[in-house]
C-alpha cells in the first residue's frame, strides 16, 4: 500500500479511552485509526447538518 498524502494529527487520550477504542475497533473489524476517522466523519456530517439547519 503506497504512503498516504492525507494530513495527520495527534491526540492524547487516557489509557481507558484507548482500551475502549481498541475493543470497539476490534468488534467492527476496523483499525483504531479507521474507527476514529469514521467517528470524526460522522461528527463532521452532524455539524454540517446542524449548521445548515440554522441558516
GUMARPA-476410 format. One record per residue: x, y, z of N, C-alpha, C, O, CB in turn. Coordinates in steps of 0.001 Angstrom, whole numbers, padded with zeros to 6 digits, always signed. Glycine has a CB too. Layout:
BEGIN
XYZXYZXYZXYZXYZ/...
END
This chain:
BEGIN
+000845-001161+000000+000000+000000+000000+000907+001246+000000+001794+001367+000844-000970-000014+001226/+000680+002163-000944+001536+003358-001006+001259+004292+000170+000161+004286+000727+001319+004109-002335/+002261+005096+000546+002046+006026+001654+000926+007015+001322+000729+007393+000167+003347+006784+001979/+000207+007419+002354-000910+008336+002164-000437+009784+002132+000564+010135+002757-001944+008148+003270/-001153+010608+001408-000866+012041+001357-001813+012802+002282-001797+014032+002315-000986+012570-000091/-002631+012076+003026-003590+012712+003922-002856+013373+005077-001845+012857+005554-004614+011686+004448/-003370+014529+005531-002772+015171+006704-002915+014273+007931-003855+013485+008028-003427+016546+006967/-001992+014398+008846-002036+013608+010080-002181+014542+011262-001683+015668+011258-000767+012728+010232/-002880+014044+012281-002999+014783+013540-002651+013841+014678-002709+012620+014535-004436+015376+013725/-002291+014422+015798-002005+013635+017006-002943+014081+018107-003278+015261+018212-000516+013791+017453/-003366+013132+018925-004189+013451+020091-003660+012675+021290-002967+011669+021143-005692+013118+019831/-003994+013154+022452-003653+012445+023685-004957+011959+024309-005904+012729+024473-002846+013366+024682/-004995+010685+024652-006173+010086+025280-005724+009299+026502-004541+009012+026682-006946+009168+024280/-006693+008960+027330-006369+008164+028511-006192+006696+028120-006582+006266+027034-007472+008310+029588/-005596+005952+029037-005445+004505+028817-006809+003845+028654-006985+002959+027818-004676+003852+029989/-007774+004286+029464-009124+003714+029402-009762+003995+028047-010381+003108+027459-010008+004280+030533/-009616+005225+027545-010162+005560+026221-009514+004705+025147-010197+004235+024237-009954+007054+025903/-008214+004498+025237-007504+003670+024252-008014+002233+024297-008238+001611+023258-005978+003702+024508/-008192+001719+025492-008687+000348+025644-010073+000200+025012-010336-000766+024296-008737-000045+027135/-010956+001165+025284-012305+001115+024722-012259+001215+023203-012978+000490+022515-013174+002242+025302/-011422+002104+022671-011304+002220+021213-010779+000936+020590-011235+000532+019520-010388+003383+020846/-009826+000295+021250-009302-000979+020746-010403-002038+020698-010546-002745+019700-008134-001468+021626/-011176-002145+021771-012267-003125+021809-013318-002814+020749-013792-003712+020054-012917-003152+023201/-013675-001548+020632-014685-001114+019668-014211-001407+018248-014951-001974+017445-014992+000392+019836/-012990-001024+017948-012448-001241+016604-012417-002734+016278-012785-003142+015177-011029-000636+016483/-011983-003531+017224-011931-004983+017006-013324-005548+016762-013492-006432+015921-011284-005686+018210/-014320-005054+017482-015684-005567+017329-016254-005243+015948-017159-005927+015470-016592-004988+018416/-015722-004197+015308-016180-003813+013968-015183-004192+012879-015322-003772+011730-016440-002320+013919/-014180-004985+013240-013119-005409+012321-012502-004205+011603-012348-004196+010382-013673-006414+011291/-012157-003202+012395-011512-001988+011888-010217-001765+012669-010007-002335+013740-012464-000742+012011/-009363-000926+012105-008227-000443+012882-008731+000707+013752-009787+001279+013479-007033+000013+011948/-007991+001039+014777-008365+002186+015608-008390+003445+014757-009305+004260+014878-007385+002354+016799/-007405+003606+013908-007337+004780+013035-008572+004881+012156-009144+005961+012007-006081+004727+012166/-008985+003769+011576-010168+003777+010721-011429+004090+011525-012290+004836+011060-010317+002428+010010/-011542+003534+012708-012691+003800+013568-012758+005282+013929-013814+005904+013818-012622+002941+014845/-011638+005843+014357-011621+007251+014752-011931+008139+013548-012657+009125+013677-010252+007631+015363/-011391+007797+012389-011696+008556+011174-013200+008505+010885-013801+009518+010529-010892+008003+009966/-013795+007339+011038-015235+007161+010822-016041+008022+011811-017012+008671+011421-015623+005662+010972/-015638+008023+013076-016334+008817+014091-016199+010318+013807-017152+011075+013987-015783+008492+015490/-015035+010732+013373-014835+012141+013019-015720+012508+011841-016344+013570+011842-013352+012422+012684/-015782+011652+010850-016626+011921+009679-018092+012045+010082-018794+012930+009594-016460+010809+008627/-018561+011162+010972-019939+011258+011459-020162+012588+012179-021186+013241+011977-020263+010078+012401/-019217+012984+013008-019322+014240+013729-019337+015440+012797-020089+016389+013015-018187+014367+014706/-018519+015402+011773-018481+016485+010789-019808+016576+010054-020319+017675+009835-017330+016273+009789/-020371+015443+009672-021667+015457+008977-022764+016035+009872-023607+016798+009399-022051+014032+008526/-022761+015683+011153-023736+016237+012093-023553+017745+012222-024531+018492+012241-023604+015563+013473/-022313+018188+012311-022019+019612+012419-022505+020363+011181-023127+021419+011301-020515+019833+012617/-022227+019828+010000-022644+020464+008747-024169+020540+008684-024726+021566+008294-022089+019687+007523/-024839+019461+009066-026303+019428+009044-026879+020448+010035-027807+021187+009705-026818+018006+009376/-026324+020480+011242-026789+021418+012260-026578+022855+011793-027446+023708+011972-026059+021174+013597/-025436+023111+011202-025114+024446+010688-026085+024841+009576-026539+025984+009527-023659+024491+010168/-026402+023909+008692-027327+024177+007574-028742+024447+008088-029465+025265+007518-027344+022984+006587/-029134+023765+009158-030480+023952+009724-030643+025309+010399-031762+025801+010546-030783+022848+010727/-029546+025906+010803-029586+027215+011451-029745+028345+010428-030155+029450+010785-028316+027433+012277/-029430+028078+009189-029491+029119+008149-030836+029229+007518-031037+030058+006631-028482+028860+007088/
END
